[in-house]
């Protein structure tokens, strides 16, 4: 017999109560001398197997019930969500999404109704509505650029312009009919990326003050010029990538957490006491150079920042780093978040953590909740591939729990695990799940 939903076969009991009662009835009044002990032992063995199969069936049905209840809860909430998802509202929401394309003009060209929606949608001043991306300075329609600048009112702009490194420089294109309007609205620039020759010169010539600029990326050949960051009071991210080996003078960045990337920098002297995150990356095609230990030490000593994130890419300096071990407690809340169905969350599928988890290793030194651990592992044991795909969780294949430690930071810790509370894992172990529980350095037998 197979389940009509998941095509999962149900087991057939090995022991039938009526047959046992019949056997006892035949020997009633004759004592136990004529009873076949091998038959009795076989019945007991089969009975234990049936109990294990019943436990597995109950666990599977509980998982199925929880899944159905989740779908039912989502279905209850679905009509309410659909009532507010009207077409006009969807169109207006699209106007507020930013991306690499410009959807409002495309949507307004569909029909007169859509055009009226697009034109009647007010663009708020505090919303970064548009990214005007010009991948190459071609004869773009001046009217299109002008329309966006007018419709966006005073909303901040994200601008990306590239000449693809052709002969003509960015400064040579500043009078282009599609480019000039952007330069005239430099006071609205929020995120800017210039890719081409003389990008820094263009930045210097366009305006003397950029009040809203927060992020600046320059990919150019003229980065040897000094940069005055005083004209960019809100700047917090800077990306530089040049073809030359410039001397960059940073004079007014004392309190800005700046992100600097430069492929050919020779001298970079900075003072950032407010720096919290630092990433150092060496391009794969860069020549092999020794790690500038003296310069970096001077930079750290000079700035005296409270660094929370330090990352390296393409830098071979493992031997220079001290071993760092971070200890996070394996709490009841953390284990609960690994539950496949998240029974405490209204929307289970959205809150599910690590859906592709196949192997899990936990090391608990301060606390360990056996029942929560068993519930989480049971919810993750879904050997039926069809059912696992339906609920969106990969079957857990191996789990290891280390509880306690012989020695931790100079102190011997002892934690006792209640093996009886872990007994439900025995059934899963018999079905193929690899379970290792190590308590104070010794393996725990799960009965």
C-alpha positions, 0 to 999 in steps of 0.5 A: 500500500502506497500513499497517494500524495507522496507515493511512499509505501507504508510498512506491513506489521510483522506481528498480528495480535490475533495470531499471538492470542490464538497461540496462547489459547492453544497452550492454555492449561498445558503449561509452558513446556510445549511452547516453542521458544524460538517462535516466542523470540521471533515474535519479540524481535518482530515486535521491536521492529514494528515499534520502530516502524510505527515511530518512523511512521508517526514522525513522518505523519507529524512532518506531513501534518506540519507541512499541510498546516503551513500551506493552510496558513499561507492559503488563509493569508493569500486572499488578503495579499491579493486584495491589495495587488491591483494592476495600477498599484503594481505599475506604481511600485515598478516606478519605485524599483531601481535597476540597470534598465529604465522601466517607466518609459517602456511601460508608458509605451504599452498603452494609453492607460499605462501611460496615464499611470506612469505620468500621474505617479508622483516621484518623491523627493526622498526616493532614489528613483532613477539610475541613468546608465549610459554604457557608451556615449553615443548619440542618445536622445536628448529628450529622453534624458531631459524627460527623466531629469524633469520627472525625477524633480530633485530626487537623487541620481545614480549615474554610470558613464563609460566611453569604453576606453576609446580615443575620445576622453570623457572631457571631450564628451562633456558637450554631448547633448545627452551628457550635458544635462547630467553634468548640469544636475551634478548637485543631485548626484548620489552614486557616480561611476565614470569609466574612461579617459580623463574621468578625474579631470571631468569631475574637477571641471564639472562642479566645485561642490558635490553636496549629495555625493555618497559613492564615487568610482573612477576608472581612469588614466589621470588619477595622478592629480590630487583629490580634494574630498572637502567638496564631497562632504557626504562621501563614504565610498571611493573606488579608484582604478587607474592605469598609471602609478599615481601619488594620491593625496588625501587631505580631508578624509579624517572621519570617513570610512573610505573604500579604496581600490587602486591597481597601480598605487605606489604611495597611499598615505591616509588617516582614518580614525573612524574606519570600521571595515577594511578590504585589501585586494590584489589583482590577479595580474599584478606583479608579485610584491612583498607585503608592505608591513612597515607602511601598513603598521604605520597606517594602523598606528596613525589611525588608531581605528576600531576595526571590526572587519578586515578582509584580504583577497589575493594577498598571501599573508596567512603566516603573518596572521595570528590564529583567530578562533571565535566562539558562538554559543549553540543556543536553543534559539539557534538550533530552532532556526535550523528546523525545517518547518519553523513552527514558530514562524507564520511564514515558514518557507520564507524563514527557513534557514540553510535549505540545502544543509546535508551535514551539520556539526555543532560544538556546544560548550555551555548549554545544549537542549537535547529535545530541541536538537532532536526535533530539528534533526527529525524535521531535517530527515526527509529521505523521500526525494519527492517530498523533500523537493516539495517542501524545499529542504534537502535531506540531512545525511549526517549530524555531529554534536560535540557537547562539553570539552576536555579543556577550554581556555584553560578551564576543564568543562564537564557537561552531561547529556541525557542520552534518553532524550536522544533516543528518537534519533535511534530510529533515524540512525537505523534508516540511514542517518549518520548520528555522532554524539560526543560528550566530554570526549566520549561517544554516546550510545543512543538506545 
